[in-house]
């Protein structure tokens, strides 16, 4: 295999992975499209995996109050030092909200919402609305959704809502016994392929490219 041919194949695989392995872009949600909206996350801290999934159901389109009902499942393994608590959940929304309200029974988990700030806003650019289970959007105290548990709550957003909104990005904030971690969700609504699937597809494209390369080389030699 020549150096030029090897470079050609690697370029194909790199382009494919760049296109399909990146976090998802803004997702349009209406009363009938992507509603409810599923997303998940997995973050390797170097000590453990912080994993989970969520579901957002939106209602109140074409009105002045949008209700965003969220269920968050913290599926991280229960750690011995800090419990791997999910203490903050944030997202960006367009058009923008003008007011934020929060509704939930007194069942622990996340208990309030406000404008995104602190570590979530700094590490996941674009998030605007934040629900939290500590002192503020960055966490604190002993609140949050502990590993192996879940929580459902509703965020009420005042604004001028039409027939659809865009959600992007989604960010998570964890506190553990070995540090705090802030990161974006890794997939949504099944739109981002698993790394193994993306790699196999990229390899397939490389093989196709190899065939085209050889045909062109053969045609050029015969001419």
Buried (B, 14 or more C-beta within 10 A) or exposed (E): EEEEBEEBBEEBBEEBBEEBBEEBEBBBBEEEEBBBBBBBBBBEBEBBEBBBBBBBBBEBBEEEBBBBBBBBBBBBEEBEEBBBBBBBBBBBBBBEBEEBEBEBEEEBBBBBBEEBBBBBBEBBEBBBBBBBBBEBBBBBEEBBBBBEBBBBBBBBBEBEBEEBBEBBBBBBBBBBEBEBBBBBBBBBBEEBBEEEEBBEBBBEBBEEBBEEBEEEEEEEEEE
